[in-house]
Amino acid sequence: MEYKALTTNQRKVLEAVLVKSDNNGFSPISIREIQSVTGLRSVRGVTLQLEALEKNGLIFRNHGKSGIRVNTALLQPTEKVSIPLMTSVIPAGYGSPADNYTDQTIEVSLSDTKGIESAFAVKVSGESMIGAGIEDGDIAVIAPQQIANDGDIVAALYEDGVTLKRYRIVDDIPMLTPANPKYEPITKEFSIQGKLVNILKSES
C-alpha cells in the first residue's frame, strides 16, 4: 500500500504516527506530540491532516479515545522499498564523519521501516549499544526527525560525526547515553538526526 500522492504535511503526520506504532499498527502518539515532531503551527493543522489521512483509509481514530491505529497494509512485509544507505558507518562508540552520503540504496520491506518511506539506513560499528541488542555490523533503520522523547534511541550529530545512542534528559540536561558501561555519556552539544525504528541484524 503506497501513499506517494499525499501532501507534504500529510506525509509528515503519517510518518510521525508510524514511528510510534507497534507491530499491530497501534500508535499511542498524541496530537501535541505530532505537532512537535512535524513542526506544524497548530493543533488544528494536525487535526486537518489526520482527517485527510483517515478519509484516505490510511489511519483509523477512536474518536474520544487516545491513540491512532494505522492501516496495517502499510506494514506488509511483502511490499519492498529502497532506502538510502549512508556510506560511512554510524559508530555505536564515538563520532565519525557523517558527510559521506551516497546514492547507494538497500531494498527492505515496508515492515522493516515501519511503513516510513523517508527512512534511511546506516551501518553500526562498535559495541556501545550492545546492552540494547545493537551489535557491530547491524543496520540501523532511522526515521528522520529533529526531536526525540526521553528514552528514544537516536542518530545524533556530534562533533562532526554521527552516533547512535539513547537520548536522555537528566536534571534538565540532554545527553546521549550508551548501553555499555565501558562508554561515557555524551553531554556536549549535539543535534538529533533521526529516531531508530528498527535494527536489521548482521548475517555475519
DOBADREN-669539 format. One record per residue: y, x, z of N, C-alpha, C in turn. Coordinates in steps of 0.001 Angstrom, whole numbers, plus 500000, padded with zeros to 6 digits. Atoms other than C-alpha are relative to their C-alpha. Layout:
BEGIN
  n.north  n.east    n.up  ca.north  ca.east   ca.up  c.north  c.east    c.up
        Y       X       Z         Y        X       Z        Y       X       Z
...
END
This chain:
BEGIN
  n.north  n.east    n.up  ca.north  ca.east   ca.up  c.north  c.east    c.up
   498808  500854  500000    500000   500000  500000   501236  500886  500000
   498837  499142  500150    503305   501528  498906   501271  499271  500415
   498723  500616  499680    506908   500978  499947   501147  500789  499373
   499007  499189  500693    508807   503054  497413   501236  499205  499587
   498867  500811  500443    511082   500123  496475   500959  499651  501134
   499138  500322  498872    512646   499907  499934   501340  500728  499899
   498724  499309  499895    516286   500763  500581   499860  501171  500963
   500036  498837  499109    517092   503975  502424   499905  499583  501460
   500013  500435  498607    517784   502136  505680   498696  499300  500369
   501285  500647  499738    514643   500016  505395   498903  501042  500192
   501009  498945  499892    512577   503156  504874   500142  500735  501345
   499769  499323  498725    514190   504851  507894   499441  499189  501163
   500457  500865  498913    513437   501869  510121   498479  499920  500007
   501454  500094  500076    509860   501526  508883   499346  501277  500521
   500612  498749  499580    509118   505193  509440   500205  500245  501491
   499809  499908  498549    510630   505064  512945   498942  499178  500726
   501041  500853  499414    508203   502238  513708   498639  500670  499860
   501291  499371  500256    505280   504110  512141   499745  501198  500901
   500166  498805  499164    505906   507274  514172   499397  499644  501344
   500470  500379  498660    505192   505379  517399   498793  499066  499970
   501110  500955  500083    502361   503209  516104   498679  500659  500361
   501330  499498  499701    498796   503575  517314   499078  499763  498812
   500937  500125  501115    495656   503519  515163   499789  498559  499559
   500128  501417  500347    495681   499717  515237   501286  499423  499423
   498749  500437  500600    499227   499555  513915   501013  499451  500983
   499035  500522  499031    500922   498528  517176   500988  501081  500390
   498940  499065  499634    504250   500216  517870   500839  499407  501124
   499225  500524  498877    505955   499775  521260   501496  500292  499905
   498614  499579  500143    509293   501023  519914   500960  498817  500169
   498977  501031  499801    512420   499087  520885   501071  500099  498916
   498915  499995  500988    515359   498136  518688   501001  501105  500305
   499076  498932  499620    517574   500533  520655   499456  501371  499602
   500613  498736  500411    515127   503366  520021   500110  500182  498495
   499896  499916  501464    515085   502569  516308   501417  500363  499597
   498602  499697  500308    518874   502618  516235   500306  501467  500256
   499752  498606  499650    518924   506010  517964   499351  500957  499004
   500728  499119  500913    516291   507569  515679   500584  499974  498597
   499564  500144  501394    517697   506226  512415   501476  500266  499799
   498565  499802  500132    521399   506604  513159   500743  498791  499469
   499307  501213  500424    522164   503038  512138   501076  499639  501019
   498819  500161  499154    525510   501923  513531   499879  498910  501052
   500052  501125  499076    524488   498731  515286   498583  499465  500145
   501275  500680  499782    521583   496825  516768   499793  498934  498935
   500086  501033  501042    522371   494064  514292   499511  500608  498682
   500445  499342  501225    521910   496543  511452   498507  500264  500017
   501435  499789  499863    518452   497431  512767   499255  498689  499810
   500658  501311  500091    517552   493753  513110   499921  499525  498554
   500000  500418  501409    518526   493081  509495   498925  500751  499210
   501016  499223  500706    516274   495896  508286   498595  499537  500401
   501293  500496  499537    513388   494617  510430   499662  498665  499349
   500226  501292  500648    513833   491145  508985   499560  500187  498555
   500370  499733  501391    513644   492567  505459   498584  500550  499910
   501354  499430  499991    510514   494567  506296   498960  498936  500297
   500931  501083  499681    508882   491510  507818   499845  499057  498816
   500049  500866  501183    509760   489438  504765   499114  500608  498918
   500826  499299  500990    508056   492079  502606   498558  500191  500456
   501372  499918  499511    504929   491885  504766   499573  501359  500501
   500334  498654  499547    505152   495480  505981   499848  500077  501512
   500119  500046  498549    505562   494631  509660   499881  498550  500444
   500082  501323  499380    504922   491684  511957   500597  500112  501397
   499367  499964  498683    507062   490940  515008   499574  498795  500830
   500245  501073  499054    506132   488912  518066   501350  499619  500601
   498646  500350  499584    509498   487242  518468   499998  499560  501459
   499943  500281  498578    510465   487132  522125   499162  500948  500823
   500836  499028  499302    507981   489891  522975   500321  501401  499477
   499734  498623  500397    508249   493666  522854   498938  500494  499031
   500959  499380  500895    506606   495767  520186   499987  499390  498616
   500075  500368  501413    506049   495585  516454   498629  500402  499493
   501293  499650  500571    502822   495521  514518   500179  500331  498522
   499896  499534  501379    502561   497461  511267   498850  499427  499186
   501063  500406  500917    500624   496143  508297   499044  501185  499842
   500939  498877  499987    497506   498298  508589   499630  500495  498611
   500232  499502  501359    497287   498550  504802   500778  501287  499756
   499240  498761  500122    499916   501288  505216   499235  501197  500540
   500721  498929  499324    497416   503301  507230   498610  500227  499438
   501343  499891  500547    494387   503051  504980   499701  501427  499574
   500313  498604  500310    492663   506443  504690   499681  500245  498534
   500357  499814  501410    491736   505822  501054   501216  500268  499132
   498801  499780  500806    495330   505984  499850   500520  501407  500232
   499611  498606  499898    496406   509551  499106   501481  500180  499666
   498623  499620  500287    499880   511074  499162   500089  501514  500034
   499738  498562  499959    501197   514577  498528   501240  500233  500852
   498859  499692  499148    503476   516041  501194   500305  501490  499903
   499633  498584  500094    505426   519332  501185   499304  500830  501064
   500587  499040  499061    503763   522317  502815   500953  501173  500132
   499100  498892  499730    506042   524853  504429   499277  501308  499724
   500683  498770  500404    505299   528315  503065   499728  500925  501165
   500228  499147  498844    505737   530187  506323   499379  499185  501115
   500671  500722  498928    503587   529292  509297   500994  499610  501076
   499193  500383  498846    505064   527476  512255   499341  500595  501224
   500641  499333  498885    504480   529542  515355   499806  499072  501187
   500235  500690  498737    502878   527946  518373   500141  501042  501095
   499728  498953  499048    504148   531001  520178   501485  500303  500013
   498605  499617  500046    507525   532349  519118   500594  499635  498641
   499312  500395  501218    510141   531558  516488   499771  500987  498867
   500090  499147  501181    509826   532899  512957   500847  499379  498910
   499115  500545  501033    511933   532482  509805   499487  498693  499428
   500408  501334  500428    511930   528888  508654   500647  499589  498687
   499287  500367  501216    513871   529087  505404   499141  500159  498754
   500885  499804  501152    510862   529766  503170   499271  498716  499637
   500634  501233  500446    510236   526299  501811   499556  500167  498553
   500538  499881  501344    508362   525765  498598   499699  498621  499458
   500405  501278  500582    507402   523031  496179   498494  499805  500107
   501439  500160  499770    503791   523561  497218   499761  498753  500836
   500323  501218  499250    502177   520372  498473   498524  499993  500367
   501408  500250  499692    498942   519264  500080   499763  498500  499892
   500341  501419  500120    497177   515987  499473   499307  499547  501276
   500558  500567  498776    496462   513910  502552   499957  498492  499835
   500010  501459  500038    495764   510274  503279   501203  499464  500753
   498903  500624  499266    498454   507884  504472   499662  499875  501477
   500366  500061  498590    496478   507569  507679   500256  501346  500675
   499705  498685  499431    496920   511345  508175   501472  500132  500371
   498564  499933  499726    500700   510885  508060   500484  498787  500783
   499671  501262  499320    500574   507564  509955   500886  499126  499124
   499263  500838  500934    501979   505951  506832   501388  500503  499668
   498647  499479  500189    505076   508150  506778   500048  500842  498733
   499995  499322  501295    505753   509147  503180   500924  501214  499972
   499070  498869  499981    508572   511579  504093   499505  501147  500883
   500540  498952  499132    506316   513670  506348   499866  501318  499241
   500291  498697  500589    505917   517387  505755   498973  500704  500879
   501069  499304  499289    503244   519848  506827   500374  501455  500212
   499822  498581  499719    503358   523265  508439   498722  500537  500630
   501211  499395  499450    500614   525663  509401   500310  500657  501341
   499799  499486  498650    500283   526576  513073   499425  501412  500123
   500553  498695  499630    499887   530152  514270   500254  500224  501484
   499837  499729  498581    499419   531366  517818   499269  498997  500878
   500785  500778  499052    497997   529793  520950   500833  499346  501095
   499180  500525  498906    500973   528487  522938   499799  498504  500222
   500222  501439  499827    499918   524853  522380   498521  499670  500116
   501451  500202  499966    496198   525328  522882   499603  498965  501044
   500298  500986  498971    496287   523180  526012   500175  498574  499529
   499835  501321  500604    497340   520265  523826   499022  499791  498858
   500997  500124  501056    494400   520851  521482   500488  500470  498645
   499424  499508  501247    496576   522562  518851   499699  501489  499898
   500519  498639  500091    494988   525787  517633   500524  500731  498776
   499607  499148  501109    495762   528680  515347   499301  499551  498717
   500565  500406  501281    495267   527662  511700   500038  498501  499740
   499889  501446  500209    495697   523921  512262   501221  499675  499134
   498859  500495  500761    498029   521950  510014   500685  498901  500816
   499228  501005  499274    500768   520044  511843   500709  499099  499006
   499304  500976  500833    501996   516865  510164   501216  499518  500782
   498734  500235  499311    505644   516317  511046   500784  498882  499326
   499081  501026  500491    507838   513226  510690   501412  500502  500244
   498662  499437  499804    511395   514451  510079   500900  499062  500809
   499015  500715  499196    513853   513334  512759   500701  501010  500885
   499182  499033  499281    516559   514984  514819   500079  499731  501493
   500031  500270  498574    515945   513396  518211   498561  499767  500421
   501353  500217  499493    512914   513022  520442   500080  499468  501417
   500111  500460  498630    511804   511431  523674   499353  501073  500860
   500607  499074  499056    510859   513417  526752   498473  499901  499913
   501455  499981  500106    507231   514461  526309   499481  500081  498581
   500434  499903  501387    507124   514383  522497   499728  501457  499627
   500194  498681  500594    505672   517393  520667   500810  500039  498713
   499050  499946  501103    508277   518508  518157   499943  501346  499281
   499669  498770  500707    509021   521071  515494   501489  500211  500218
   498604  499746  499662    512268   522708  516567   500455  501332  499421
   499386  498786  500521    514581   525276  515016   500604  500773  501168
   499619  499175  498851    515174   528130  517448   500190  501437  499548
   499688  498627  500393    516926   531438  516782   499494  500322  498596
   500358  499813  501413    516495   531138  513007   498510  499862  499727
   501425  500225  500228    512867   530121  513383   499614  498590  500393
   500518  501315  499648    510724   527040  513817   498819  500183  500926
   501120  499920  499076    508348   526496  516694   499515  498601  500340
   500609  501269  499617    506010   523725  517795   499821  500007  501510
   500047  500043  498549    506458   522772  521447   500151  498554  500479
   499755  501306  499403    506641   519821  523826   501442  499950  500503
   498608  500182  499599    510183   518557  524312   500047  499376  501388
   499878  500509  498636    511037   518076  527969   501451  500074  500454
   498689  499960  499357    514162   517292  529965   499755  500164  501496
   500213  499688  498594    514102   518903  533414   501358  500255  500655
   498693  499897  499339    517114   518452  535715   501131  499938  498968
   499013  500237  501065    519079   517222  532674   500104  501160  499007
   499990  498871  500929    518272   520442  530796   498890  499818  498976
   501036  500106  501027    516465   520030  527445   499326  501342  499787
   500721  498764  500229    513762   522596  526838   498757  499740  499162
   501234  500049  500769    510732   523366  524707   498926  500669  500828
   501006  499463  499096    507619   523840  526788   498667  500206  499285
   501315  499728  500587    504304   525421  525764   498906  499260  500760
   501172  500564  499325    500843   524125  526632   499018  501125  500272
   500783  498815  499679    499647   527553  527657   500813  500789  501030
   499234  499328  498943    500679   529250  530938   500407  501430  499667
   499624  498637  500394    500920   532608  529134   501389  500053  499378
   498722  500056  500684    504136   531442  527463   501049  499324  500877
   498886  500550  499239    507555   530631  528913   500696  498890  499214
   499217  501030  500691    509619   527512  528131   501208  500612  499296
   498797  499591  500725    512448   527873  525647   501151  499119  500473
   498847  500755  499502    515775   526867  527173   501280  500313  499226
   498832  499682  500820    518159   528487  524684   500227  498896  498975
   499620  501054  500945    519889   526403  522031   498941  499818  498913
   500949  500321  501057    517556   524649  519591   500367  498643  499425
   499793  501313  500622    517589   521697  517223   498665  499462  499534
   501259  500641  500361    514773   519253  516655   499978  499719  498502
   500168  500216  501435    513495   519135  513078   499083  498817  499689
   500923  501106  500239    510794   516509  513478   499029  499844  501150
   500970  500309  498954    508122   514941  515641   498586  500116  499446
   501401  499879  500394    504434   515769  515473   499359  498613  499975
   500689  501272  500079    502454   512775  514248   498496  500172  499837
   501440  499786  500164    499085   514376  513525   499707  501489  499893
   500486  498633  500186    497091   517589  513591   498740  499939  499134
   501176  499885  500862    494673   518373  510768   499316  501310  500370
   500671  498839  499454    492117   520758  512207   499580  500978  498921
   500431  498936  500906    491350   524085  510561   498496  499910  499808
   501435  500035  500299    487976   524190  508836   499321  501330  500271
   500587  498669  499785    487503   527879  509563   499489  500149  501418
END
